[in-house]
């Protein structure tokens, strides 16, 4: 699987022959100013929750590419009203099979609201089983024992966790989360974008190493194969 990082919590995974994009927040991110959203390929767009820094560019990318947006019922309603024609609801506890594999939505301990402050349902994470491998994106989750259920459904090749602290897990909890889901490879997201989630990257990588784990912190626009 090829993973490309677009800044903040936005990344894509090429798996099952499809480009799967998560939480597109690019045009509003000063750190991602070198990324042109019109160059991003997407067949599917998964939205973990309604905060602006996870869905700002979803409508524009979906309308340009024809990608299917997938998210909780309240987001399904929201994006449908925004004129996106290809939208699929998926609530925590539910799963659905697409042409690249099967996706299960799981709980994520985090708040959620739309840009205007209105109700956006609950936050979610996603576990994907694809023909090329399996992975888990926790969304903006805080550490939770619910994560121990993940390996009961899928053997993971890697997980994507927020590590910036304050609004999400920090490094210490992300290490525990990796142990909960039984993976040794983590891609870190949700750090450095705002002043209160700045990260000491070298220290974070070392803490994961001390725990026998590998933390990948990709440059914005950078890719890795797992």
N, C-alpha and C positions, 0 to 999 in steps of 0.2 A: 504494500500500500504506500502511495506517495502522499505525504502530508505537506501542505503549504500554509504558512502563517501570514495573515494579513493584518496583524496588530490587534491589541486588546484581547478579546475572546473569539475573534473571527479566524477561522481556518477552514481549509477544504481537505477532503480525503478522496483520492481516486481509488475506488474499489468496485468490483463487479462491473467494470467497464463504464462507470458513471462518476461524474463530478458531484460530490456531496459537500455542500457548503453549510457552515454553522455560524449563527449569530453575526450577520454582516453589519459591522459598524466601522466604516472606513473613511467616508468623506468628511465626517465630523471629528476624526482623530488626527491631530496635528502630527503625531509620530508616524502616521501612515500616508503622509502627503505624496509620497513617491508611488503610491498605488492608484491606478486608474480603474474605477469600478467597471468601466466598459470593457476592460480586458479580462475580467474574471469569468470563467466558465462555471456553469451550474446546471445540473439536471434536477437536483433537489436542494431545498434550503430548509434547514431545521432551526427553529427558533425556541430557545429554552424558556424565555419569559419576556414580559412586555416592556422592560426598561429600554430607554432610547439607545443605550450603548450596546444593545444586542440586536436591534432590528432596524436601525436608521436607514440602511440602504436595501432592505429586503424587497420592498415594492419595486424600486427601479430595476434591480437585478432580475427579479422574477418576470417583470413585463418585457424586458429585453430578451431574456433567454428562453422564456416559456417554462422555466423551472417550477416544480411543484413545491409550494411552501407547506411545511408540516409543523403543527404545534397544537397546543391545548385548544379546547373548544372555543374559548373566548377569543383566542387569536385567530382561529378559523373564521369566526364571525367578523372580526376586525379587518382581516386582509381581504375577505370577500367584499366588504363594503368599500375597501380601497380600490376595487376594480381588478384585483388579481383573479384570473379565471381558474387557475390550477391550484387549489388549496385542499389539504386533507387534514381532518382533525385527528388528534392522538393524545389521549389523556393518560396520566400516570396509571400504571397497571395494565394498560392496553398494549397490544402489539399488532403490527400489520406487516404484510409481506409485499415488497416492491420488486422490481426486476433485478436489483442488485443484491437483495437479501432480505432479512427480516429485522425490524426495529421494534424494540420494546421501550416504552416511556416509563421512567421511574421517578420517584419523588425526589425533590431537591429542597432542602431547608433554606428558603430565601424568600424575600418579598417580591411582589410583581405588580406593576401598574403600567398603564399606557402613557404615552407622552403627555396627554392632557390630565393625567392623574386619575383617570377612571379605572375601574376594576379590570384586571387582566387575567383573572383566574389564579391558579397556583403555578409556581415555578416547576420546571421539569429537568430531568436529565435524560439521556438516550443511550441505550446499549444496542449496538449494531452487530449483527452476524452477517458477514458477506462471504462471497465465494473466495475472496482473497485473504480473509482474516476477520478477527473480531476486535471491537474496541468500545470504550465507554467514555462519553463526554458527560461530566457531572453538571454542566451549567454552572451557575454561581452558587453552588451548594456549600453549606456549612457541613462539617463532619457529622455523620450520622450513622448509627448502627444499621440503618436501612441498607447501607452500602455493602454490608456483609452478605446480602441476598444476591448481589450481582453475579458472583462466580457460581451460584447454583443454576444460573441460566446460561452463562457463556464463559468459556475459557478465553481470557483476554490476551491479545498481543500487545496492547498498550492502553493507557488511559490518559485523558486530557483533564487536568485539574486547574482551578484558579489558585494562585499562590501569593497574591498581593496583600492578603490580610485585610483587616478593617471591615470591608464589605463582604468578604468571602473567607474561605480557608486561607491560612498562612502556610508557610513551609512545614512547620511541625505537624499540623493537622493533615496536610496533603500527604506526608510520609505515612501517617497512620491510615489514611484512606487507601493508599496504594497497597498496604498490607491487608486491609479489609477486602479489597477486590482481587487480591492475589495476582498482582502484576509487578514486574520489576522495572518497567519502562513507563515513564511519565513525561508528557509534554505540558509544560507550564504555560498558563495564560492569565489574563486579567491582572497585569502588573505594569507599573511605570506610567500608565496613561494619564493618571491624575496625581496630584501632589501627595495625597494621603495613601497611595498604594505603591510607593517607590520600593524597589527591591534591590538588595545587594546580591547580584547575580552569582558572583564567585562563591559567596558564603552559602547561598541556597544550593548550588551544585554540590558543594562539599558536604553539606548536611545530608543530602540524599545519598551521596557516595558512602558516607559513614554508616548509613543505614542499609547498605548493600543494594541500593537502588540507583537507577540512572535517570537524571533529570535533563531533558532537552529543552533549552531555551533558544528558539529559532529567531534569527533576524527577521524583521518584517520584510516579506517578499521571499524569504528563504524556504527551502524545502528539505525534507528528509524522507528516506525510504525505510519503512519498517515491515 
